[in-house]
Amino acid sequence: MAASSFFGDLIQTISDRGRDLIGISRGDLASRASAAELVKLCDDLISRRGEASGVALARLILDRYASFSGPERHDFLRRIAVDFDADHAAVDAAIAAYRAEPSRARLGALHTAVEPRSQELIRRLNLARDGTLALVRMREDLFDLRKALRDDPACPPEVTDAIDSLDADFEHLFASWFNRGFLVLRPIDWTTPAHILEKIIRYEAVHEIQGWDDLRRRIEPKDRRCFAFFHPALVDEPLIFVEVALTDAIAPAIAPILSEERRTLSPRAFTTAIFYSISNCQRGLAGVTFGNFLIKQVVEDLAREIPGLKTFVTLSPVPGFAAWLDRERRADAPQGLTREDVETLRLLDEPDWCTEKAKADAVRKALIPAAAAYFLRAKNPRGRPLDPVARFHLGNGARLERINFLGDVSRKGLRQSYGLMVNYLYDLSAIEKNHETFANLGTVAASSAVTRELRQNLPPARAVALAEA
Protein backbone atom coordinates (compact mmCIF):
# COMPACT_ATOMS: atom_id res chain seq x y z
CA MET A 1 0.00 0.00 0.00
CA ALA A 2 2.68 2.50 1.09
CA ALA A 3 4.89 1.62 -1.88
CA SER A 4 1.97 2.06 -4.27
CA SER A 5 1.14 5.43 -2.70
CA PHE A 6 4.77 6.57 -3.02
CA PHE A 7 4.89 5.52 -6.64
CA GLY A 8 1.61 7.26 -7.36
CA ASP A 9 2.86 10.47 -5.74
CA LEU A 10 6.03 10.25 -7.79
CA ILE A 11 4.03 9.87 -11.01
CA GLN A 12 1.87 12.84 -10.00
CA THR A 13 4.98 14.99 -9.43
CA ILE A 14 6.30 14.06 -12.85
CA SER A 15 2.92 14.84 -14.34
CA ASP A 16 2.72 18.26 -12.66
CA ARG A 17 6.17 19.23 -13.90
CA GLY A 18 5.41 17.81 -17.32
CA ARG A 19 2.51 20.20 -17.82
CA ASP A 20 4.99 23.04 -18.04
CA LEU A 21 6.81 21.21 -20.81
CA ILE A 22 3.68 20.82 -22.94
CA GLY A 23 2.29 24.26 -22.17
CA ILE A 24 -0.83 23.11 -20.29
CA SER A 25 -2.04 24.85 -17.15
CA ARG A 26 -4.26 23.40 -14.43
CA GLY A 27 -7.16 25.45 -15.77
CA ASP A 28 -6.83 23.77 -19.15
CA LEU A 29 -7.28 20.36 -17.54
CA ALA A 30 -10.91 21.19 -16.77
CA SER A 31 -11.69 22.49 -20.26
CA ARG A 32 -13.69 20.49 -22.77
CA ALA A 33 -12.31 18.95 -25.94
CA SER A 34 -14.04 17.20 -28.81
CA ALA A 35 -13.34 13.56 -29.58
CA ALA A 36 -11.46 14.60 -32.72
CA GLU A 37 -9.24 16.99 -30.73
CA LEU A 38 -8.54 14.32 -28.15
CA VAL A 39 -7.49 11.90 -30.89
CA LYS A 40 -4.96 14.50 -32.06
CA LEU A 41 -3.57 14.66 -28.53
CA CYS A 42 -3.28 10.86 -28.57
CA ASP A 43 -1.30 11.08 -31.79
CA ASP A 44 0.96 13.62 -30.10
CA LEU A 45 1.34 11.34 -27.09
CA ILE A 46 2.73 8.39 -29.02
CA SER A 47 5.04 10.69 -30.99
CA ARG A 48 6.74 12.12 -27.88
CA ARG A 49 9.95 10.81 -26.39
CA GLY A 50 10.05 12.80 -23.14
CA GLU A 51 8.84 10.87 -20.09
CA ALA A 52 7.61 13.84 -18.05
CA SER A 53 5.68 15.44 -20.89
CA GLY A 54 4.24 12.04 -21.82
CA VAL A 55 2.94 11.43 -18.28
CA ALA A 56 1.32 14.87 -18.21
CA LEU A 57 -0.28 14.44 -21.61
CA ALA A 58 -1.57 10.97 -20.74
CA ARG A 59 -3.24 12.34 -17.60
CA LEU A 60 -4.78 15.18 -19.60
CA ILE A 61 -6.21 12.76 -22.16
CA LEU A 62 -7.68 10.48 -19.51
CA ASP A 63 -9.16 13.42 -17.56
CA ARG A 64 -10.84 14.82 -20.64
CA TYR A 65 -12.07 11.38 -21.68
CA ALA A 66 -13.63 10.95 -18.23
CA SER A 67 -15.56 14.20 -18.74
CA PHE A 68 -17.11 12.96 -21.99
CA SER A 69 -20.70 11.80 -22.32
CA GLY A 70 -21.38 8.23 -23.48
CA PRO A 71 -21.77 9.17 -27.17
CA GLU A 72 -18.58 11.26 -27.04
CA ARG A 73 -16.65 8.35 -25.55
CA HIS A 74 -17.94 6.06 -28.28
CA ASP A 75 -16.95 8.58 -30.94
CA PHE A 76 -13.43 8.78 -29.49
CA LEU A 77 -13.01 4.98 -29.27
CA ARG A 78 -14.31 4.51 -32.79
CA ARG A 79 -11.79 7.03 -34.11
CA ILE A 80 -8.93 5.39 -32.20
CA ALA A 81 -9.92 1.95 -33.48
CA VAL A 82 -10.02 3.09 -37.09
CA ASP A 83 -7.12 5.57 -37.15
CA PHE A 84 -4.53 3.90 -34.91
CA ASP A 85 -3.95 0.83 -37.04
CA ALA A 86 -0.55 -0.53 -38.00
CA ASP A 87 1.31 1.12 -40.88
CA HIS A 88 0.44 -1.27 -43.71
CA ALA A 89 3.22 0.01 -45.98
CA ALA A 90 5.74 -0.62 -43.21
CA VAL A 91 4.29 -4.10 -42.71
CA ASP A 92 4.67 -4.90 -46.43
CA ALA A 93 8.25 -3.65 -46.38
CA ALA A 94 9.09 -5.70 -43.28
CA ILE A 95 7.56 -8.84 -44.85
CA ALA A 96 9.60 -8.32 -48.02
CA ALA A 97 12.79 -7.77 -46.01
CA TYR A 98 12.22 -10.93 -43.99
CA ARG A 99 11.54 -13.00 -47.09
CA ALA A 100 14.72 -11.66 -48.69
CA GLU A 101 16.79 -12.44 -45.60
CA PRO A 102 15.06 -14.56 -42.91
CA SER A 103 16.74 -13.61 -39.64
CA ARG A 104 15.73 -12.99 -36.06
CA ALA A 105 16.52 -9.31 -36.42
CA ARG A 106 14.22 -8.91 -39.42
CA LEU A 107 11.56 -11.03 -37.72
CA GLY A 108 11.78 -8.61 -34.81
CA ALA A 109 11.36 -5.69 -37.20
CA LEU A 110 8.29 -7.38 -38.66
CA HIS A 111 6.86 -7.90 -35.19
CA THR A 112 7.31 -4.20 -34.45
CA ALA A 113 5.72 -3.19 -37.75
CA VAL A 114 2.57 -5.28 -37.35
CA GLU A 115 1.76 -3.92 -33.89
CA PRO A 116 -1.16 -1.46 -34.09
CA ARG A 117 -0.44 2.08 -32.94
CA SER A 118 -3.36 1.65 -30.54
CA GLN A 119 -1.29 -0.76 -28.44
CA GLU A 120 1.41 1.85 -27.95
CA LEU A 121 -1.26 4.42 -27.14
CA ILE A 122 -2.67 2.19 -24.38
CA ARG A 123 0.84 1.72 -22.96
CA ARG A 124 1.47 5.48 -22.94
CA LEU A 125 -1.89 6.24 -21.32
CA ASN A 126 -1.00 3.77 -18.58
CA LEU A 127 1.88 6.08 -17.57
CA ALA A 128 -0.60 8.44 -15.89
CA ARG A 129 -1.47 8.11 -12.24
CA ASP A 130 -4.48 5.79 -11.92
CA GLY A 131 -4.08 5.13 -15.62
CA THR A 132 -4.60 1.37 -15.28
CA LEU A 133 -8.02 1.72 -13.69
CA ALA A 134 -9.00 4.39 -16.22
CA LEU A 135 -8.08 2.00 -19.05
CA VAL A 136 -10.09 -0.83 -17.48
CA ARG A 137 -13.10 1.50 -17.39
CA MET A 138 -12.37 2.59 -20.98
CA ARG A 139 -12.58 -1.02 -22.11
CA GLU A 140 -16.01 -1.27 -20.48
CA ASP A 141 -17.09 1.63 -22.72
CA LEU A 142 -15.60 -0.25 -25.66
CA PHE A 143 -17.81 -3.26 -24.85
CA ASP A 144 -20.88 -1.03 -24.96
CA LEU A 145 -19.77 0.49 -28.27
CA ARG A 146 -19.15 -2.93 -29.82
CA LYS A 147 -22.62 -4.12 -28.84
CA ALA A 148 -24.21 -0.97 -30.28
CA LEU A 149 -22.34 -1.36 -33.57
CA ARG A 150 -23.23 -5.03 -33.89
CA ASP A 151 -26.89 -4.11 -33.44
CA ASP A 152 -26.57 -1.45 -36.19
CA PRO A 153 -27.07 -3.00 -39.65
CA ALA A 154 -25.64 0.12 -41.28
CA CYS A 155 -22.27 -0.17 -39.55
CA PRO A 156 -19.52 -0.98 -42.11
CA PRO A 157 -17.74 -4.32 -41.47
CA GLU A 158 -14.34 -2.63 -41.43
CA VAL A 159 -15.43 -0.55 -38.43
CA THR A 160 -16.58 -3.57 -36.41
CA ASP A 161 -13.32 -5.31 -37.34
CA ALA A 162 -11.36 -2.28 -36.10
CA ILE A 163 -13.32 -2.27 -32.82
CA ASP A 164 -12.62 -5.98 -32.35
CA SER A 165 -8.93 -5.34 -33.02
CA LEU A 166 -8.82 -2.53 -30.44
CA ASP A 167 -10.45 -4.81 -27.88
CA ALA A 168 -7.82 -7.45 -28.65
CA ASP A 169 -5.16 -4.83 -27.95
CA PHE A 170 -6.65 -4.15 -24.53
CA GLU A 171 -6.93 -7.84 -23.71
CA HIS A 172 -3.39 -8.57 -24.87
CA LEU A 173 -1.89 -5.85 -22.68
CA PHE A 174 -4.11 -6.55 -19.69
CA ALA A 175 -3.11 -10.22 -19.79
CA SER A 176 0.49 -9.10 -19.23
CA TRP A 177 -0.23 -6.38 -16.70
CA PHE A 178 -2.51 -8.60 -14.63
CA ASN A 179 -0.60 -11.87 -14.76
CA ARG A 180 -0.44 -14.02 -11.64
CA GLY A 181 2.92 -12.65 -10.56
CA PHE A 182 1.38 -9.23 -9.84
CA LEU A 183 -1.71 -10.44 -8.00
CA VAL A 184 -2.00 -10.29 -4.21
CA LEU A 185 -4.40 -12.57 -2.32
CA ARG A 186 -6.03 -10.95 0.71
CA PRO A 187 -8.57 -12.31 3.17
CA ILE A 188 -11.76 -10.26 3.38
CA ASP A 189 -13.17 -10.08 6.90
CA TRP A 190 -15.00 -7.70 9.19
CA THR A 191 -11.79 -5.70 9.77
CA THR A 192 -11.37 -4.97 6.05
CA PRO A 193 -11.83 -1.24 5.27
CA ALA A 194 -15.48 -0.30 4.74
CA HIS A 195 -14.98 1.08 1.23
CA ILE A 196 -13.70 -2.33 0.09
CA LEU A 197 -16.53 -4.16 1.88
CA GLU A 198 -19.00 -1.89 0.05
CA LYS A 199 -17.50 -3.07 -3.22
CA ILE A 200 -17.82 -6.72 -2.16
CA ILE A 201 -21.54 -6.09 -1.63
CA ARG A 202 -21.86 -4.34 -4.98
CA TYR A 203 -19.79 -6.81 -7.02
CA GLU A 204 -21.37 -10.03 -5.67
CA ALA A 205 -22.72 -11.62 -8.85
CA VAL A 206 -23.95 -15.08 -7.80
CA HIS A 207 -25.97 -14.71 -4.59
CA GLU A 208 -26.90 -11.09 -3.93
CA ILE A 209 -25.75 -9.71 -0.58
CA GLN A 210 -28.70 -8.10 1.19
CA GLY A 211 -26.87 -5.32 2.99
CA TRP A 212 -24.34 -5.14 5.81
CA ASP A 213 -25.92 -7.69 8.11
CA ASP A 214 -25.93 -10.29 5.35
CA LEU A 215 -22.31 -9.50 4.51
CA ARG A 216 -21.33 -9.89 8.15
CA ARG A 217 -22.92 -13.34 8.29
CA ARG A 218 -20.83 -14.35 5.28
CA ILE A 219 -17.42 -13.16 6.42
CA GLU A 220 -17.28 -12.85 10.23
CA PRO A 221 -18.13 -16.32 11.67
CA LYS A 222 -15.30 -18.80 12.17
CA ASP A 223 -16.84 -21.19 9.65
CA ARG A 224 -16.89 -18.61 6.85
CA ARG A 225 -14.07 -17.24 4.70
CA CYS A 226 -13.74 -14.75 1.87
CA PHE A 227 -10.64 -14.11 -0.26
CA ALA A 228 -9.97 -11.62 -3.04
CA PHE A 229 -7.22 -10.91 -5.55
CA PHE A 230 -5.90 -7.36 -5.75
CA HIS A 231 -3.40 -5.66 -8.08
CA PRO A 232 -0.85 -3.01 -7.00
CA ALA A 233 -2.23 -0.57 -9.58
CA LEU A 234 -5.80 -1.03 -8.30
CA VAL A 235 -5.12 -1.21 -4.57
CA ASP A 236 -8.74 -0.63 -3.46
CA GLU A 237 -10.45 -2.53 -6.28
CA PRO A 238 -10.90 -6.30 -5.87
CA LEU A 239 -10.45 -8.16 -9.15
CA ILE A 240 -12.23 -11.36 -8.16
CA PHE A 241 -13.36 -12.83 -4.84
CA VAL A 242 -14.58 -16.16 -3.55
CA GLU A 243 -16.84 -16.92 -0.57
CA VAL A 244 -16.23 -20.15 1.33
CA ALA A 245 -18.31 -22.12 3.83
CA LEU A 246 -16.46 -24.52 6.14
CA THR A 247 -18.75 -27.47 6.90
CA ASP A 248 -18.83 -31.13 7.87
CA ALA A 249 -20.40 -32.37 4.59
CA ILE A 250 -20.97 -31.45 0.94
CA ALA A 251 -23.98 -29.14 0.76
CA PRO A 252 -26.63 -29.84 -1.92
CA ALA A 253 -28.42 -26.47 -1.62
CA ILE A 254 -27.55 -22.83 -1.08
CA ALA A 255 -30.36 -21.85 1.30
CA PRO A 256 -28.88 -23.55 4.41
CA ILE A 257 -25.52 -21.89 3.77
CA LEU A 258 -27.05 -18.41 3.57
CA SER A 259 -29.67 -18.92 6.27
CA GLU A 260 -29.80 -16.44 9.15
CA GLU A 261 -30.72 -19.28 11.53
CA ARG A 262 -27.93 -21.62 10.56
CA ARG A 263 -25.82 -23.24 13.28
CA THR A 264 -22.17 -22.15 13.38
CA LEU A 265 -19.86 -25.15 13.42
CA SER A 266 -16.90 -25.60 15.71
CA PRO A 267 -13.53 -25.55 13.90
CA ARG A 268 -12.96 -29.14 15.07
CA ALA A 269 -15.87 -30.23 12.88
CA PHE A 270 -14.53 -28.74 9.64
CA THR A 271 -13.95 -31.42 7.01
CA THR A 272 -15.22 -29.69 3.86
CA ALA A 273 -14.61 -26.32 2.24
CA ILE A 274 -17.46 -25.25 -0.06
CA PHE A 275 -16.77 -22.50 -2.59
CA TYR A 276 -20.29 -21.20 -3.02
CA SER A 277 -19.76 -17.89 -4.83
CA ILE A 278 -17.06 -16.63 -7.19
CA SER A 279 -17.52 -13.11 -8.54
CA ASN A 280 -15.44 -11.28 -11.14
CA CYS A 281 -15.44 -7.61 -10.21
CA GLN A 282 -14.01 -5.75 -13.21
CA ARG A 283 -15.99 -6.07 -16.44
CA GLY A 284 -13.17 -4.40 -18.31
CA LEU A 285 -10.86 -7.33 -17.52
CA ALA A 286 -13.04 -9.90 -19.29
CA GLY A 287 -10.89 -12.55 -20.92
CA VAL A 288 -8.08 -12.19 -18.34
CA THR A 289 -7.89 -15.33 -16.21
CA PHE A 290 -7.98 -14.97 -12.42
CA GLY A 291 -10.34 -17.64 -11.11
CA ASN A 292 -8.17 -20.69 -11.59
CA PHE A 293 -5.28 -19.10 -9.68
CA LEU A 294 -7.66 -17.90 -6.97
CA ILE A 295 -9.26 -21.27 -6.24
CA LYS A 296 -5.99 -23.18 -6.26
CA GLN A 297 -4.27 -20.74 -3.93
CA VAL A 298 -7.25 -20.63 -1.54
CA VAL A 299 -7.31 -24.44 -1.47
CA GLU A 300 -3.61 -24.49 -0.60
CA ASP A 301 -3.97 -21.81 2.07
CA LEU A 302 -6.99 -23.45 3.71
CA ALA A 303 -5.39 -26.90 3.66
CA ARG A 304 -2.35 -25.43 5.41
CA GLU A 305 -4.45 -23.50 7.95
CA ILE A 306 -6.93 -26.30 8.73
CA PRO A 307 -5.32 -29.75 8.35
CA GLY A 308 -8.68 -31.45 9.01
CA LEU A 309 -10.09 -30.23 5.69
CA LYS A 310 -10.16 -33.15 3.28
CA THR A 311 -12.82 -32.14 0.75
CA PHE A 312 -12.77 -29.03 -1.44
CA VAL A 313 -15.90 -28.59 -3.47
CA THR A 314 -18.04 -25.90 -5.08
CA LEU A 315 -21.76 -25.33 -4.90
CA SER A 316 -22.22 -23.83 -8.34
CA PRO A 317 -25.05 -22.32 -10.37
CA VAL A 318 -25.89 -23.63 -13.85
CA PRO A 319 -26.65 -20.40 -15.73
CA GLY A 320 -27.22 -21.89 -19.18
CA PHE A 321 -29.34 -24.89 -18.26
CA ALA A 322 -32.87 -23.42 -18.46
CA ALA A 323 -32.23 -21.89 -21.90
CA TRP A 324 -30.82 -25.18 -23.23
CA LEU A 325 -33.64 -27.23 -21.72
CA ASP A 326 -36.29 -24.93 -23.19
CA ARG A 327 -34.70 -25.33 -26.65
CA GLU A 328 -34.68 -29.09 -26.19
CA ARG A 329 -38.33 -29.14 -25.15
CA ARG A 330 -39.30 -27.17 -28.28
CA ALA A 331 -37.08 -29.11 -30.69
CA ASP A 332 -38.53 -31.49 -33.27
CA ALA A 333 -35.68 -33.88 -32.57
CA PRO A 334 -34.31 -33.21 -29.07
CA GLN A 335 -30.73 -34.36 -28.48
CA GLY A 336 -30.71 -34.62 -24.70
CA LEU A 337 -34.29 -35.66 -23.87
CA THR A 338 -36.50 -38.62 -24.63
CA ARG A 339 -40.08 -38.01 -25.79
CA GLU A 340 -41.28 -39.16 -22.38
CA ASP A 341 -39.05 -36.61 -20.68
CA VAL A 342 -40.43 -33.84 -22.91
CA GLU A 343 -43.98 -34.72 -21.85
CA THR A 344 -43.06 -34.89 -18.16
CA LEU A 345 -41.26 -31.56 -18.27
CA ARG A 346 -44.42 -29.76 -19.37
CA LEU A 347 -44.94 -29.52 -15.62
CA LEU A 348 -42.24 -26.83 -15.59
CA ASP A 349 -44.76 -24.47 -17.18
CA GLU A 350 -46.97 -24.69 -14.10
CA PRO A 351 -46.13 -22.04 -11.45
CA ASP A 352 -46.41 -24.42 -8.47
CA TRP A 353 -44.32 -27.27 -9.86
CA CYS A 354 -41.47 -26.83 -7.36
CA THR A 355 -43.69 -26.46 -4.28
CA GLU A 356 -46.12 -29.33 -4.93
CA LYS A 357 -44.39 -32.58 -3.98
CA ALA A 358 -45.98 -34.85 -6.59
CA LYS A 359 -45.10 -32.49 -9.44
CA ALA A 360 -41.59 -31.89 -8.12
CA ASP A 361 -40.93 -35.63 -7.84
CA ALA A 362 -42.09 -36.18 -11.41
CA VAL A 363 -39.95 -33.32 -12.71
CA ARG A 364 -36.92 -34.62 -10.87
CA LYS A 365 -37.06 -37.98 -12.65
CA ALA A 366 -36.78 -36.24 -16.01
CA LEU A 367 -34.71 -33.20 -15.06
CA ILE A 368 -31.69 -34.95 -13.55
CA PRO A 369 -31.08 -37.16 -16.63
CA ALA A 370 -31.53 -34.07 -18.81
CA ALA A 371 -28.91 -32.29 -16.72
CA ALA A 372 -26.53 -35.22 -17.15
CA ALA A 373 -26.95 -34.90 -20.92
CA TYR A 374 -26.39 -31.16 -20.70
CA PHE A 375 -23.06 -31.56 -18.90
CA LEU A 376 -21.74 -34.71 -20.55
CA ARG A 377 -22.94 -34.39 -24.16
CA ALA A 378 -24.09 -30.89 -25.14
CA LYS A 379 -21.12 -29.04 -26.66
CA ASN A 380 -20.40 -25.66 -28.17
CA PRO A 381 -18.75 -25.38 -31.61
CA ARG A 382 -15.33 -25.73 -29.96
CA GLY A 383 -16.28 -29.08 -28.48
CA ARG A 384 -16.51 -27.77 -24.92
CA PRO A 385 -19.48 -27.94 -22.51
CA LEU A 386 -22.15 -25.34 -23.17
CA ASP A 387 -22.26 -24.16 -19.58
CA PRO A 388 -19.68 -21.39 -18.83
CA VAL A 389 -19.34 -22.32 -15.15
CA ALA A 390 -18.71 -25.94 -16.14
CA ARG A 391 -16.01 -24.88 -18.61
CA PHE A 392 -14.34 -22.84 -15.89
CA HIS A 393 -14.22 -25.53 -13.18
CA LEU A 394 -13.55 -28.48 -15.51
CA GLY A 395 -10.78 -26.47 -17.15
CA ASN A 396 -9.28 -25.98 -13.69
CA GLY A 397 -9.16 -29.74 -13.17
CA ALA A 398 -12.28 -30.20 -11.06
CA ARG A 399 -14.65 -33.18 -11.34
CA LEU A 400 -18.41 -32.90 -11.77
CA GLU A 401 -19.38 -34.60 -8.54
CA ARG A 402 -23.11 -34.20 -7.96
CA ILE A 403 -26.23 -32.73 -9.59
CA ASN A 404 -28.54 -31.16 -7.01
CA PHE A 405 -32.25 -30.89 -7.74
CA LEU A 406 -33.81 -27.66 -6.39
CA GLY A 407 -30.48 -26.54 -4.97
CA ASP A 408 -31.44 -22.90 -5.54
CA VAL A 409 -35.15 -22.08 -5.39
CA SER A 410 -34.66 -18.32 -5.47
CA ARG A 411 -36.31 -16.44 -8.32
CA LYS A 412 -32.95 -16.17 -10.09
CA GLY A 413 -32.14 -19.85 -9.55
CA LEU A 414 -35.47 -21.03 -10.95
CA ARG A 415 -35.19 -18.67 -13.91
CA GLN A 416 -31.68 -19.64 -15.03
CA SER A 417 -31.59 -23.34 -14.13
CA TYR A 418 -34.99 -24.48 -12.85
CA GLY A 419 -33.35 -24.56 -9.42
CA LEU A 420 -30.49 -26.85 -10.43
CA MET A 421 -27.09 -26.57 -8.75
CA VAL A 422 -24.01 -28.77 -8.99
CA ASN A 423 -20.94 -29.64 -6.94
CA TYR A 424 -17.52 -29.63 -8.58
CA LEU A 425 -14.90 -31.52 -6.57
CA TYR A 426 -11.30 -30.32 -6.43
CA ASP A 427 -9.42 -33.52 -5.69
CA LEU A 428 -5.82 -32.40 -5.16
CA SER A 429 -4.47 -35.73 -6.39
CA ALA A 430 -6.40 -35.58 -9.68
CA ILE A 431 -6.51 -31.89 -10.61
CA GLU A 432 -3.61 -32.01 -13.07
CA LYS A 433 -4.85 -35.19 -14.78
CA ASN A 434 -8.39 -33.83 -15.10
CA HIS A 435 -7.11 -30.55 -16.48
CA GLU A 436 -4.94 -32.23 -19.10
CA THR A 437 -7.65 -34.58 -20.35
CA PHE A 438 -10.17 -31.74 -20.54
CA ALA A 439 -7.74 -29.36 -22.28
CA ASN A 440 -6.45 -31.92 -24.78
CA LEU A 441 -9.47 -34.16 -25.37
CA GLY A 442 -12.45 -32.20 -24.05
CA THR A 443 -13.19 -35.04 -21.63
CA VAL A 444 -15.56 -34.12 -18.80
CA ALA A 445 -14.39 -35.64 -15.52
CA ALA A 446 -17.56 -36.81 -13.76
CA SER A 447 -18.43 -39.08 -10.86
CA SER A 448 -20.24 -42.35 -11.40
CA ALA A 449 -23.27 -40.85 -9.67
CA VAL A 450 -23.52 -38.31 -12.51
CA THR A 451 -22.74 -40.66 -15.40
CA ARG A 452 -25.34 -43.18 -14.20
CA GLU A 453 -28.06 -40.57 -14.71
CA LEU A 454 -27.42 -40.27 -18.46
CA ARG A 455 -30.16 -41.83 -20.60
CA GLN A 456 -28.90 -44.65 -22.81
CA ASN A 457 -31.43 -44.16 -25.62
CA LEU A 458 -30.33 -40.71 -26.81
CA PRO A 459 -29.11 -39.81 -30.33
CA PRO A 460 -25.34 -40.02 -31.01
CA ALA A 461 -23.42 -37.37 -29.07
CA ARG A 462 -21.88 -35.98 -32.29
CA ALA A 463 -25.26 -34.63 -33.33
CA VAL A 464 -25.36 -32.39 -30.27
CA ALA A 465 -22.27 -30.44 -31.29
CA LEU A 466 -23.63 -30.04 -34.84
CA ALA A 467 -26.95 -28.82 -33.53
CA GLU A 468 -25.25 -26.15 -31.43
CA ALA A 469 -22.77 -25.06 -34.11
Disulfide bonds with the S-S distance in Angstrom:
none
